[in-house]
Amino acid sequence: MRLRPLTALFALTVLSFASAAPTLEGGRVEVPEAELSQPRAAAPEKAADDTVLPASEKAKSATDGGSNKGTKFNGVEVPPMRELSGETLDEDIANGYWLVEFFSPYCHHCKAFAPTWQTLYEFYYTSNPLPSRDSPDSQSSLNSFSRYYNFKIAKIDCFAFGTACANHDIHSFPTIVLLKDGKEVKRNVGAKDLAFMSSWIEETLETIRPGSRSKDGVKLPKVGADHVDGAKPAAPATKDNNIPAGPLIENEVATTSTSSASTKTTLKATKVAPPRKETPNHAGKSVPLTAENFQRLVTTTHDPWFVKFYAPWCHHCQAMAPNWQGMARDMQGRLNIGEVNCDVEKRLCKDVRVKGYPTLLFFRGGERIEYDGLRGLGDLISFANKAVAVGDGVIDVDAAGFQALEKTEEVIFLYFYDHATTSEDLQALERLVLSLIGHAKLAKTSDPVLANRFKISTWPRLL
């Protein structure tokens, strides 16, 4: 057993997400992206060779049907809504105001909300803050909506970029977050109506440019319309319509009365459900997963899943199949095991960014890591056992507990904390556990005996 310094932890974390994986036992079939969208007529006659994939295409949002075409609103050309990448999210939103929808392409509430979100974007993109000779689509004009208010509307796919969404504390879909210079201002959970969203934006725009917005509100189009009709301005939503982001569970319904009608509008949010008390993998088998049940079982729960993405014709997948089933039997009652046939579930595999077969991913609470180790039965079981321990979080040890870890673990990271350590620091520590599976054990302590042993004089400290 050996302790590693903080710099080693960061290096190890980066390596665990590196795109270049070491050569695997039995190899892996690298599949061109076109293969994911075209049916396969028959199995290849010769053994599959490793084929390098072209650069991965950015996953298209299912909220707009995957369309990259622009639209037209009030006779003005509107470009596709900005789809943010998790890899550059913090950099993209670092300047100005951003209203961002965090969504999942498999969330039915997100799909139902998509027309409202698109209409909201088109309406404000083509609006003229002040009368001028420039048309609304002259985005080089200082009078364009985006430049006048430095306000942009965008979205990010949390299925494709789970880590980025987790870093922004996203647990429900859809979640709408208003940010200023990269810092969160406020958020709302659930599918709101157009009047509510507009009132939220109007309130923000008035703070950016005082006196620039009408006190009577704005004339809103109907959801899905391509122009604004002659209807009276929509009354701003009241504060009572702002449903707080409370402890909603999946499919829980929150209701609010609109100001223009006596009926109630049903607002829903897909919540990442808390861990279920059901016994995982009660049958000791690898469960076939589809686009329909993947969200319900894997992405919107905290239940850990070890999932194989494969193709029936892949020789490496065929060779690994007995070991995978053996590992599933060994994990009965302890860890959920699943598999996705990418010949059938092409869209799901594309959204997961599968680049070769087989691809083995471990999921928990919207985050994931790729297993890039050997594929023998013992290797798979060893990784699965370590993955099960993730559910326990970062264990708190005293001197005796640490001595026990030294006998069983090759590498240990030990986090020293005291009464002044913030909850944010401890939450950040919990997020490191997933990336260290199979590499090292992470523990925390406030034991003065251990602090004296390792000469700790400042807190918090990571060794």
C-alpha positions as CSV (number, residue, x, y, z in Angstrom):
1,M,0.0,0.0,0.0
2,R,1.2,3.5,-0.8
3,L,-0.2,7.0,-0.4
4,R,-0.2,9.3,-3.4
5,P,0.0,13.1,-3.4
6,L,-2.8,15.3,-4.7
7,T,-1.2,15.8,-8.1
8,A,-1.3,12.0,-8.7
9,L,-5.1,12.0,-8.0
10,F,-5.7,14.6,-10.7
11,A,-3.5,12.7,-13.1
12,L,-5.2,9.5,-12.4
13,T,-8.7,11.1,-12.8
14,V,-7.7,12.5,-16.2
15,L,-6.3,9.2,-17.3
16,S,-9.6,7.4,-16.4
17,F,-11.4,9.6,-18.9
18,A,-8.7,9.6,-21.6
19,S,-10.0,8.7,-25.0
20,A,-7.0,6.5,-25.9
21,A,-7.6,3.2,-24.1
22,P,-4.9,0.5,-23.8
23,T,-5.1,-2.6,-25.9
24,L,-7.8,-4.9,-24.5
25,E,-7.6,-8.6,-24.2
26,G,-9.5,-10.0,-27.1
27,G,-9.6,-6.6,-28.8
28,R,-12.6,-4.5,-29.7
29,V,-14.3,-3.8,-33.0
30,E,-14.1,-0.1,-33.8
31,V,-17.3,0.8,-35.8
32,P,-17.6,3.7,-38.2
33,E,-20.4,6.0,-37.2
34,A,-22.4,5.2,-40.3
35,E,-22.7,1.6,-39.0
36,L,-24.8,2.9,-36.1
37,S,-27.5,4.2,-38.4
38,Q,-27.6,1.5,-41.2
39,P,-29.0,-2.0,-40.9
40,R,-26.6,-4.9,-41.2
41,A,-27.6,-7.4,-43.8
42,A,-25.3,-10.3,-42.6
43,A,-22.4,-11.1,-40.4
44,P,-19.0,-10.4,-41.9
45,E,-17.1,-13.4,-43.3
46,K,-13.8,-12.5,-41.9
47,A,-12.7,-11.6,-38.4
48,A,-13.3,-8.0,-37.5
49,D,-10.2,-5.7,-37.5
50,D,-9.8,-2.6,-35.4
51,T,-11.0,0.3,-37.5
52,V,-10.5,3.8,-36.5
53,L,-13.6,5.8,-36.2
54,P,-14.0,9.3,-37.7
55,A,-14.4,12.2,-35.3
56,S,-17.5,11.7,-33.3
57,E,-20.4,13.7,-34.3
58,K,-22.0,15.8,-31.7
59,A,-25.2,14.1,-30.4
60,K,-28.3,15.8,-31.7
61,S,-31.0,16.7,-29.4
62,A,-34.1,14.6,-29.3
63,T,-36.0,17.6,-28.1
64,D,-36.1,19.0,-31.6
65,G,-36.1,15.7,-33.4
66,G,-32.4,16.0,-34.1
67,S,-33.0,18.7,-36.7
68,N,-30.0,21.0,-37.6
69,K,-32.1,23.2,-39.9
70,G,-33.0,26.7,-39.1
71,T,-36.5,28.0,-38.8
72,K,-38.4,31.2,-39.8
73,F,-40.3,33.4,-37.3
74,N,-42.1,36.6,-38.2
75,G,-40.5,36.2,-41.6
76,V,-37.0,36.2,-40.2
77,E,-34.5,33.4,-40.6
78,V,-33.7,31.8,-37.2
79,P,-30.6,29.7,-36.9
80,P,-30.7,26.4,-34.9
81,M,-30.6,26.9,-31.1
82,R,-27.2,26.7,-29.6
83,E,-26.4,23.2,-28.3
84,L,-23.7,23.5,-25.7
85,S,-20.9,20.9,-25.3
86,G,-20.1,19.5,-21.9
87,E,-16.4,19.7,-22.7
88,T,-16.6,23.5,-23.2
89,L,-19.6,24.4,-21.1
90,D,-18.0,26.6,-18.5
91,E,-16.0,28.4,-21.2
92,D,-19.1,29.0,-23.3
93,I,-21.2,30.5,-20.6
94,A,-18.4,32.6,-19.0
95,N,-19.6,35.8,-20.5
96,G,-23.0,37.5,-20.4
97,Y,-26.4,36.0,-19.5
98,W,-27.3,32.5,-20.5
99,L,-30.7,30.8,-20.2
100,V,-29.9,27.1,-20.5
101,E,-32.1,24.0,-20.6
102,F,-30.5,20.9,-19.1
103,F,-32.4,18.0,-20.7
104,S,-32.3,14.3,-21.5
105,P,-33.3,13.1,-25.0
106,Y,-35.2,10.2,-23.4
107,C,-37.2,12.4,-20.9
108,H,-40.8,12.5,-22.0
109,H,-41.3,15.8,-20.1
110,C,-38.4,17.3,-22.1
111,K,-40.0,16.2,-25.3
112,A,-43.3,17.7,-24.3
113,F,-41.6,20.9,-23.3
114,A,-39.5,21.2,-26.5
115,P,-42.1,23.2,-28.6
116,T,-42.4,25.7,-25.8
117,W,-38.7,26.1,-25.5
118,Q,-38.2,26.4,-29.3
119,T,-41.0,29.0,-29.6
120,L,-39.5,31.0,-26.7
121,Y,-36.1,31.0,-28.4
122,E,-37.5,32.0,-31.8
123,F,-39.7,34.8,-30.4
124,Y,-36.9,36.5,-28.5
125,Y,-34.2,35.9,-31.1
126,T,-36.3,37.9,-33.7
127,S,-37.5,40.6,-31.3
128,N,-36.2,44.1,-31.7
129,P,-35.3,45.7,-28.3
130,L,-35.6,49.2,-29.8
131,P,-37.1,50.5,-33.1
132,S,-34.4,50.8,-35.8
133,R,-33.8,50.4,-39.5
134,D,-32.0,47.1,-38.9
135,S,-34.0,44.0,-39.3
136,P,-34.2,41.6,-36.4
137,D,-32.0,39.1,-38.2
138,S,-29.1,41.6,-38.5
139,Q,-27.3,40.1,-35.6
140,S,-24.3,42.3,-36.3
141,S,-26.4,45.2,-35.3
142,L,-26.0,46.5,-31.7
143,N,-29.8,46.5,-31.6
144,S,-30.2,42.7,-32.1
145,F,-31.7,41.0,-29.0
146,S,-28.5,39.0,-28.3
147,R,-26.1,41.9,-28.5
148,Y,-28.3,44.5,-26.9
149,Y,-28.9,42.4,-23.7
150,N,-25.9,40.1,-24.0
151,F,-28.5,37.4,-23.4
152,K,-28.5,33.9,-25.1
153,I,-30.8,30.9,-25.0
154,A,-29.3,27.4,-25.3
155,K,-29.6,23.8,-24.3
156,I,-27.3,20.9,-23.3
157,D,-27.9,17.2,-23.6
158,C,-27.3,15.7,-20.1
159,F,-27.3,12.1,-21.5
160,A,-24.3,12.9,-23.7
161,F,-22.6,15.2,-21.1
162,G,-23.6,13.7,-17.8
163,T,-20.5,14.9,-15.9
164,A,-20.9,18.5,-17.0
165,C,-24.6,18.4,-15.9
166,A,-23.7,16.8,-12.6
167,N,-21.1,19.5,-12.0
168,H,-24.0,22.0,-12.2
169,D,-26.0,20.0,-9.7
170,I,-28.6,18.9,-12.2
171,H,-30.9,16.1,-10.9
172,S,-34.1,16.7,-12.8
173,F,-35.1,17.0,-16.4
174,P,-35.8,19.5,-17.7
175,T,-34.1,22.0,-15.5
176,I,-33.8,25.6,-16.7
177,V,-30.9,27.6,-15.3
178,L,-30.2,31.3,-15.7
179,L,-26.5,32.2,-15.5
180,K,-24.6,35.4,-15.5
181,D,-20.9,35.3,-16.4
182,G,-20.9,31.6,-15.6
183,K,-22.5,31.9,-12.2
184,E,-26.0,30.6,-11.5
185,V,-28.6,33.3,-10.8
186,K,-31.6,31.0,-10.4
187,R,-33.2,27.9,-11.7
188,N,-36.6,26.3,-12.3
189,V,-37.4,22.6,-12.5
190,G,-40.1,21.2,-14.7
191,A,-41.9,22.1,-17.9
192,K,-43.2,25.6,-17.5
193,D,-45.7,27.3,-19.9
194,L,-44.7,30.0,-22.4
195,A,-46.2,32.9,-20.3
196,F,-44.2,31.8,-17.2
197,M,-40.9,31.5,-19.1
198,S,-41.5,34.9,-20.8
199,S,-42.2,36.6,-17.5
200,W,-39.0,35.2,-16.1
201,I,-37.0,36.5,-19.1
202,E,-38.7,39.9,-19.0
203,E,-37.9,40.3,-15.4
204,T,-34.2,39.6,-16.1
205,L,-34.0,41.9,-19.2
206,E,-35.4,44.8,-17.2
207,T,-32.6,44.4,-14.6
208,I,-30.1,44.4,-17.5
209,R,-31.5,47.4,-19.2
210,P,-33.8,49.3,-16.8
211,G,-36.8,50.9,-18.6
212,S,-36.4,48.9,-21.8
213,R,-39.3,46.5,-21.3
214,S,-43.0,47.1,-21.4
215,K,-44.8,47.1,-18.1
216,D,-47.8,45.5,-19.8
217,G,-45.8,42.5,-20.9
218,V,-45.2,41.3,-24.4
219,K,-47.5,39.8,-27.1
220,L,-46.7,36.1,-27.1
221,P,-47.2,33.7,-30.0
222,K,-49.0,30.4,-29.6
223,V,-46.6,27.5,-29.0
224,G,-45.5,26.2,-32.3
225,A,-46.6,29.2,-34.3
226,D,-44.3,31.0,-36.7
227,H,-45.5,34.5,-36.0
228,V,-47.1,36.7,-33.3
229,D,-50.8,37.2,-33.9
230,G,-52.8,40.2,-32.7
231,A,-53.6,38.8,-29.3
232,K,-53.4,41.0,-26.2
233,P,-50.1,41.0,-24.3
234,A,-49.8,38.0,-22.0
235,A,-50.1,38.8,-18.4
236,P,-46.9,38.2,-16.5
237,A,-46.9,35.1,-14.4
238,T,-47.2,35.7,-10.6
239,K,-44.6,34.6,-8.1
240,D,-47.1,31.9,-7.0
241,N,-46.6,30.2,-10.4
242,N,-42.9,29.7,-9.6
243,I,-42.9,26.2,-8.3
244,P,-39.7,25.7,-6.2
245,A,-37.3,22.9,-7.1
246,G,-38.4,20.7,-4.3
247,P,-38.3,17.0,-3.6
248,L,-40.1,15.9,-6.8
249,I,-39.9,12.3,-7.6
250,E,-40.2,10.8,-11.1
251,N,-43.7,11.4,-12.5
252,E,-44.8,13.5,-9.6
253,V,-47.2,16.2,-10.7
254,A,-47.0,19.8,-9.5
255,T,-49.9,22.2,-10.4
256,T,-50.3,25.9,-10.6
257,S,-53.2,28.2,-11.6
258,T,-52.5,30.4,-14.6
259,S,-53.5,34.1,-14.4
260,S,-55.6,33.9,-17.7
261,A,-57.8,30.9,-16.9
262,S,-59.5,29.2,-14.0
263,T,-58.2,25.8,-15.0
264,K,-54.9,24.3,-13.7
265,T,-51.8,23.8,-15.8
266,T,-50.0,20.5,-15.0
267,L,-46.2,21.0,-14.7
268,K,-44.0,17.9,-14.5
269,A,-40.3,17.2,-14.0
270,T,-38.4,14.0,-14.5
271,K,-36.5,13.6,-11.3
272,V,-33.4,11.5,-10.7
273,A,-35.1,9.1,-8.3
274,P,-33.4,8.3,-5.0
275,P,-31.8,4.8,-4.6
276,R,-34.5,2.2,-4.6
277,K,-34.7,-0.4,-1.8
278,E,-35.3,-3.2,-4.3
279,T,-32.6,-5.9,-4.4
280,P,-30.4,-5.2,-7.5
281,N,-30.0,-8.0,-10.1
282,H,-32.4,-10.3,-8.2
283,A,-32.3,-12.9,-11.1
284,G,-28.5,-12.9,-11.5
285,K,-28.8,-12.1,-15.2
286,S,-27.8,-9.4,-17.7
287,V,-30.9,-7.4,-18.5
288,P,-31.6,-6.4,-22.1
289,L,-32.0,-2.6,-22.2
290,T,-33.8,-0.5,-24.8
291,A,-34.2,3.2,-25.4
292,E,-37.6,3.0,-23.5
293,N,-36.4,1.4,-20.3
294,F,-32.8,2.7,-20.3
295,Q,-33.9,6.1,-18.9
296,R,-36.3,4.6,-16.3
297,L,-33.8,2.0,-15.0
298,V,-30.4,3.7,-15.5
299,T,-30.2,7.4,-16.3
300,T,-32.9,8.7,-13.9
301,T,-31.9,6.7,-10.8
302,H,-29.0,6.5,-8.5
303,D,-28.9,2.7,-8.9
304,P,-25.5,1.6,-10.1
305,W,-25.5,-0.3,-13.5
306,F,-22.7,-2.1,-15.3
307,V,-23.8,-2.1,-19.0
308,K,-22.4,-3.8,-22.1
309,F,-23.0,-2.2,-25.5
310,Y,-22.4,-4.8,-28.2
311,A,-23.3,-6.1,-31.7
312,P,-24.4,-9.7,-32.3
313,W,-22.0,-10.1,-35.2
314,C,-18.9,-8.8,-33.2
315,H,-16.5,-11.7,-32.6
316,H,-15.0,-10.0,-29.5
317,C,-18.5,-9.6,-28.1
318,Q,-19.2,-13.3,-28.7
319,A,-16.0,-14.3,-27.0
320,M,-16.7,-12.2,-24.0
321,A,-20.4,-13.3,-23.7
322,P,-19.8,-16.3,-21.3
323,N,-17.7,-14.2,-19.0
324,W,-20.3,-11.4,-18.9
325,Q,-23.0,-13.8,-18.0
326,G,-20.8,-15.4,-15.4
327,M,-20.1,-12.0,-13.8
328,A,-23.9,-11.3,-13.8
329,R,-24.5,-14.5,-11.9
330,D,-21.8,-13.6,-9.4
331,M,-23.3,-10.1,-8.9
332,Q,-26.8,-11.4,-8.1
333,G,-28.4,-9.3,-5.4
334,R,-25.5,-6.8,-5.4
335,L,-25.1,-5.0,-8.8
336,N,-27.4,-4.4,-11.8
337,I,-26.0,-5.8,-15.0
338,G,-27.4,-4.9,-18.4
339,E,-26.7,-5.0,-22.1
340,V,-27.7,-3.0,-25.2
341,N,-27.8,-4.5,-28.7
342,C,-26.5,-1.6,-30.8
343,D,-27.8,-3.2,-34.0
344,V,-31.3,-2.7,-32.7
345,E,-30.9,0.4,-30.4
346,K,-28.8,2.5,-32.9
347,R,-30.0,5.9,-31.6
348,L,-29.3,5.0,-27.9
349,C,-25.8,3.7,-28.7
350,K,-25.1,6.9,-30.7
351,D,-26.2,9.1,-27.9
352,V,-24.0,7.2,-25.5
353,R,-21.2,7.8,-28.0
354,V,-20.3,4.1,-28.5
355,K,-17.2,4.0,-30.7
356,G,-16.5,0.3,-30.7
357,Y,-17.8,-3.1,-29.7
358,P,-17.9,-4.1,-27.0
359,T,-18.1,-1.0,-24.9
360,L,-18.5,-1.5,-21.1
361,L,-19.8,1.5,-19.1
362,F,-20.6,1.9,-15.4
363,F,-23.5,4.3,-14.6
364,R,-24.6,5.8,-11.4
365,G,-26.7,8.9,-10.7
366,G,-26.3,10.3,-14.2
367,E,-22.6,9.9,-14.3
368,R,-20.6,7.2,-16.1
369,I,-17.1,5.8,-16.6
370,E,-15.8,3.4,-19.2
371,Y,-14.2,0.1,-18.1
372,D,-11.0,-0.4,-20.1
373,G,-9.5,-3.4,-18.4
374,L,-9.2,-7.0,-19.2
375,R,-12.3,-9.0,-20.0
376,G,-11.6,-12.3,-18.2
377,L,-14.3,-13.4,-15.7
378,G,-12.1,-12.6,-12.7
379,D,-11.3,-9.2,-14.1
380,L,-14.9,-8.3,-14.6
381,I,-15.9,-9.5,-11.2
382,S,-13.0,-7.6,-9.6
383,F,-14.2,-4.3,-11.2
384,A,-17.8,-5.1,-10.3
385,N,-17.0,-5.6,-6.7
386,K,-15.2,-2.3,-6.6
387,A,-18.1,-0.6,-8.3
388,V,-20.5,-1.9,-5.7
389,A,-18.5,-0.1,-3.0
390,V,-19.2,3.2,-4.8
391,G,-22.7,3.1,-3.2
392,D,-21.1,3.5,0.2
393,G,-19.5,6.8,-0.8
394,V,-16.2,8.0,0.8
395,I,-15.7,6.0,3.9
396,D,-14.7,7.8,7.1
397,V,-11.9,6.0,8.9
398,D,-10.0,6.2,12.1
399,A,-6.5,4.9,12.7
400,A,-7.7,1.3,13.1
401,G,-9.8,1.4,10.0
402,F,-7.0,2.9,8.0
403,Q,-4.7,0.1,9.1
404,A,-7.2,-2.4,7.8
405,L,-7.3,-0.6,4.4
406,E,-3.5,-0.7,4.2
407,K,-3.7,-4.5,4.3
408,T,-6.1,-4.8,1.4
409,E,-5.6,-1.8,-0.9
410,E,-2.5,-1.1,-3.1
411,V,-3.2,2.7,-3.5
412,I,-5.2,4.9,-1.0
413,F,-6.0,8.5,-1.1
414,L,-6.7,9.9,2.3
415,Y,-8.6,13.2,2.8
416,F,-8.0,15.0,6.2
417,Y,-10.8,17.3,7.3
418,D,-11.8,19.2,10.4
419,H,-14.8,21.0,11.8
420,A,-14.2,24.0,9.5
421,T,-14.3,21.9,6.3
422,T,-17.3,23.0,4.2
423,S,-20.0,20.7,3.0
424,E,-19.1,21.9,-0.6
425,D,-15.6,20.4,-0.1
426,L,-17.0,17.1,1.1
427,Q,-19.5,17.0,-1.8
428,A,-16.7,17.6,-4.3
429,L,-14.8,14.7,-2.7
430,E,-17.7,12.4,-3.2
431,R,-17.7,13.1,-7.0
432,L,-14.1,11.8,-7.2
433,V,-15.1,8.3,-6.2
434,L,-16.5,7.2,-9.5
435,S,-13.4,8.1,-11.5
436,L,-11.2,6.1,-9.1
437,I,-13.0,2.7,-9.5
438,G,-10.4,0.1,-10.2
439,H,-7.5,2.5,-9.6
440,A,-7.5,3.5,-5.9
441,K,-9.4,3.7,-2.7
442,L,-10.6,7.1,-1.4
443,A,-11.2,7.6,2.3
444,K,-11.6,10.6,4.7
445,T,-10.6,11.1,8.3
446,S,-10.6,13.6,11.1
447,D,-8.7,11.3,13.5
448,P,-5.9,13.2,15.3
449,V,-3.9,10.0,15.5
450,L,-3.7,9.8,11.7
451,A,-3.0,13.6,11.4
452,N,-0.1,13.2,13.8
453,R,1.2,10.1,11.9
454,F,1.3,11.9,8.6
455,K,2.4,15.3,10.1
456,I,-0.8,17.1,9.0
457,S,-0.9,20.7,10.2
458,T,-3.4,22.4,7.7
459,W,-6.9,21.2,6.8
460,P,-8.3,20.1,4.5
461,R,-5.5,18.1,3.0
462,L,-5.4,15.2,0.6
463,L,-2.6,12.6,0.5
